[in-house]
C-alpha cells in the first residue's frame, strides 16, 4: 500500500503547486511563411489558467489516499 501513500503525497504537493501557480505559460514557435530556402517563424506565448477547484480537488483526493494508505499499512 506504499503506492497509494506515495500517490496521495504527490497529489497533495501538486495541488498546493496548482494553488500557488495559477498560470502556466507555454511558448510556441510557428512557421508563418516559407519562400524557397527562407522561412519566417513567429514566437507565440499561450497562457493556460489552472482553476482553483482543480488544486483543491487534488489536495482533497491526495489527503484521502494518504489516509487510506496509512490505515492499510
PyMOL commands that set and color helices and strands:
alter all, ss='L'
color gray80, all
select helices_A, chain A and resi 2-20+52-72
alter helices_A, ss='H'
color red, helices_A
select strands_A, chain A and resi 23-35+38-49
alter strands_A, ss='S'
color yellow, strands_A
deselect
rebuild
show_as cartoon
